[in-house]
Amino acid sequence: MLQQTPVARVEPLWREWMFRWPEPADLAGATQADAITAWGKLGYPRRAKRLYDSARIIVAQHEGVVPQGLDELLALPGIGDYTARAIRTFAFLIPEPIVDTNIRRVVARAVLGNGEAGPPRARADRDDVTGLLETIDPRDQVDLAKGLMELGAMVCTARTPQCNECPLLDSCAWATAGYPAFEGKKSPKQASYEGSDRQARGVLLAQLRASDIPIPRGFLLGLWPNDTQATRALTSLIADGLLQVDQDGEISLAS
């Protein structure tokens, strides 16, 4: 839920979700439509489908228990390297080099002396964090991962870092160098949400979540001002397995 979504938006829905489906078997016993509806307006609704599919696999292949192995986690739908390592670290207390936006920023500044992290570097980013973990007692590595993530979110922020409050200030390479401007390649900016296909998909999906009966295709397409974009959005939602079309051509959440 937290992937590309702020904590403030996630927390209330996460609490409702966990109250309703505290175990993988509980979610697996629901329908996919239930999961997509409960996902609300968090965005990127394919995450709800993948979470639902993962719950069913966990029940079918792992006796309803979330697996601890990295390869087993990576085999679940929608679970990439970051999520798999985060699960191992935070759920099972197995130290892993976790790399997210906040941790990359802290490492870039405190260790590499760069004001920005630049575009993701996959293996190199993970190696940087691994190097940090190896400098401390293994018993403290999980706490370090948590601390780096929190530091990047609350103190070492992208636009207004609170350097005077940072516990790493005295050893920070960027601060020691006098806070030089970043001259490397910039990370690409995310496309605007307003008027995007993502927004169009969200409008159509919101209407379907609120309906107990299938909706005619023409009515759905009329919810968005651009016919071509509306058609593209609807087609992509069906292709993603989020919607289904009945024999009359009417559309509902995929069950």
C-alpha positions in Angstrom: 0.0 0.0 0.0 2.8 2.4 0.8 4.4 2.0 -2.7 4.2 5.5 -4.2 1.5 6.5 -1.7 1.9 8.7 1.4 1.5 7.2 4.9 -1.3 9.6 5.8 -3.4 8.2 2.9 -2.5 4.6 3.6 -3.0 4.3 7.4 -6.8 4.5 7.7 -7.4 2.1 4.8 -4.6 -0.3 6.1 -6.3 -0.4 9.5 -9.7 -1.2 7.9 -8.1 -3.8 5.6 -6.3 -5.6 8.5 -9.4 -5.6 10.6 -11.3 -7.2 7.8 -8.6 -9.6 6.6 -6.0 -10.1 9.3 -4.5 -13.3 7.7 -3.8 -14.3 4.1 -6.6 -16.9 4.3 -9.1 -14.3 5.2 -8.3 -12.2 2.1 -8.1 -15.4 -0.1 -11.6 -16.2 1.1 -13.0 -12.9 -0.2 -13.5 -12.0 -3.9 -11.1 -9.9 -6.0 -14.0 -7.3 -6.3 -14.0 -7.1 -2.5 -10.3 -6.3 -2.5 -10.5 -3.7 -5.2 -13.4 -2.0 -3.5 -11.6 -2.0 -0.1 -8.6 -0.5 -1.9 -10.6 2.7 -2.2 -8.7 5.7 -3.7 -5.2 4.6 -2.9 -4.4 4.5 -6.6 -2.5 1.9 -8.7 -5.4 -0.6 -8.2 -3.4 -3.5 -9.7 -1.7 -3.6 -6.3 -5.0 -4.8 -4.8 -5.3 -7.5 -7.4 -1.7 -8.6 -6.9 -2.2 -8.6 -3.1 -5.3 -10.7 -3.5 -3.6 -13.1 -5.9 -0.6 -13.4 -3.4 -3.0 -14.3 -0.6 -4.4 -17.1 -2.6 -1.0 -18.4 -3.5 0.1 -18.2 0.1 -2.9 -20.3 1.1 -2.4 -22.8 -1.7 1.4 -23.2 -1.6 2.5 -22.1 1.9 -0.3 -23.3 4.2 -1.5 -19.8 4.7 1.8 -18.6 6.2 3.7 -15.7 4.5 7.0 -17.3 3.4 10.3 -16.0 4.8 12.6 -16.9 1.9 13.7 -14.2 -0.5 13.0 -16.3 -3.6 9.6 -17.4 -2.3 8.6 -13.8 -1.7 9.8 -12.7 -5.1 7.7 -15.4 -6.7 4.5 -13.8 -5.4 2.6 -11.4 -7.7 3.7 -7.8 -7.4 6.5 -8.5 -4.9 9.7 -7.0 -6.2 13.2 -6.8 -4.7 12.4 -3.8 -2.3 9.2 -5.3 -1.0 10.6 -8.7 -0.5 13.6 -7.4 1.4 11.4 -5.1 3.5 9.2 -8.0 4.5 12.1 -10.1 5.6 13.6 -7.2 7.6 10.5 -5.8 9.3 8.3 -8.9 9.6 10.9 -11.5 10.2 13.8 -9.4 11.6 16.2 -10.8 8.9 18.6 -8.0 8.0 18.4 -7.1 4.3 19.7 -4.1 2.3 16.5 -2.2 1.8 16.6 0.5 -0.8 13.8 3.0 -1.1 13.7 6.7 -2.0 14.3 7.9 1.5 17.2 5.5 2.2 18.8 6.4 -1.2 18.7 10.1 -0.2 20.3 9.5 3.2 23.1 7.4 1.7 23.7 9.8 -1.1 24.2 12.7 1.3 25.7 11.1 4.4 28.0 8.6 2.6 28.6 9.7 -1.0 28.5 13.5 -0.4 25.8 14.2 -3.0 22.9 16.5 -2.5 20.6 14.2 -4.4 20.5 10.4 -5.1 19.9 10.8 -8.8 18.2 8.0 -10.9 18.0 4.6 -9.2 21.0 2.3 -9.8 19.6 -1.0 -8.6 22.6 -3.1 -7.8 24.9 -0.2 -6.9 22.3 1.3 -4.5 21.9 -2.1 -2.8 25.6 -2.5 -2.5 25.9 1.0 -0.9 23.3 -0.1 1.8 25.0 -3.5 2.2 28.2 -1.7 2.9 26.6 0.3 5.7 25.0 -2.7 7.3 28.3 -4.5 7.3 29.9 -1.8 9.5 27.7 -2.6 12.5 26.8 -5.5 14.7 24.3 -7.9 12.9 22.0 -7.6 15.9 21.6 -3.8 15.1 21.1 -4.1 11.3 17.3 -4.2 11.4 17.2 -1.1 13.6 19.6 0.6 11.2 17.3 -0.1 8.3 14.3 1.3 10.2 16.4 4.3 11.3 17.6 5.2 7.8 14.1 5.0 6.4 12.7 7.2 9.2 15.6 9.7 8.9 15.0 10.1 5.2 11.2 10.6 5.7 11.3 13.0 8.6 14.7 14.8 8.7 16.8 14.3 5.6 14.0 15.3 3.3 14.3 16.1 -0.4 13.4 19.8 -0.3 14.0 21.1 3.2 16.4 18.8 5.1 16.6 19.5 8.8 20.4 19.2 9.0 20.7 20.7 12.5 18.4 18.0 13.9 20.2 15.1 12.1 22.2 12.7 14.2 24.6 12.1 11.3 25.5 15.8 10.9 29.0 15.5 12.2 29.9 12.6 9.9 27.7 13.6 6.9 29.9 13.8 3.7 27.5 16.3 2.1 27.5 18.6 5.1 31.3 18.3 5.5 31.8 19.4 1.9 29.7 22.5 2.4 26.4 21.2 0.9 27.6 21.4 -2.8 24.9 21.6 -5.5 24.1 18.3 -7.2 25.7 18.1 -10.6 24.8 14.5 -11.6 21.9 13.2 -13.6 18.5 14.1 -12.2 15.8 11.6 -11.5 12.9 11.9 -14.0 9.9 13.8 -12.8 6.7 11.9 -12.5 4.1 12.9 -15.1 1.2 15.0 -13.9 -1.8 13.1 -12.6 -4.3 15.8 -13.7 -5.8 14.8 -17.1 -3.7 11.6 -17.2 -4.8 8.0 -18.1 -4.3 7.2 -14.4 -6.9 9.8 -13.5 -9.3 8.5 -16.2 -8.9 4.9 -14.9 -9.6 6.2 -11.3 -12.8 7.9 -12.4 -14.1 4.8 -14.1 -13.1 2.5 -11.3 -14.7 4.7 -8.6 -18.0 4.4 -10.4 -17.8 0.6 -10.6 -16.7 0.3 -7.0 -19.9 2.2 -6.0 -22.2 0.1 -8.1 -23.8 -3.2 -7.1 -24.8 -4.0 -10.7 -23.0 -4.1 -14.0 -22.8 -0.7 -15.8 -23.3 -0.2 -19.6 -20.0 0.6 -21.5 -21.4 3.8 -23.0 -22.3 5.2 -19.6 -18.8 4.5 -18.3 -17.1 6.1 -21.3 -19.3 9.2 -20.8 -17.8 9.8 -17.4 -14.6 11.1 -19.0 -14.5 14.1 -21.4 -12.0 12.6 -23.9 -13.6 9.6 -25.7 -10.3 8.2 -26.9 -8.7 8.4 -23.5 -11.8 7.0 -21.8 -11.7 4.0 -24.2 -8.0 3.5 -23.6 -8.5 3.6 -19.8 -11.4 1.2 -19.9 -9.5 -1.2 -22.2 -6.5 -1.2 -19.9 -8.6 -1.9 -16.8 -10.1 -4.9 -18.5 -6.7 -6.1 -19.8 -5.3 -5.8 -16.2 -7.9 -8.2 -15.0 -9.6 -5.6 -12.8 -12.9 -5.5 -14.7 -15.1 -8.1 -16.4 -17.5 -7.8 -19.3 -20.7 -9.9 -19.2 -22.7 -11.4 -22.1 -24.7 -8.2 -22.5 -21.5 -6.1 -22.8 -22.0 -4.5 -19.4 -19.0 -4.0 -17.1 -18.4 -4.7 -13.4 -15.4 -5.3 -11.1 -13.8 -8.7 -11.9 -14.8 -11.2 -9.3 
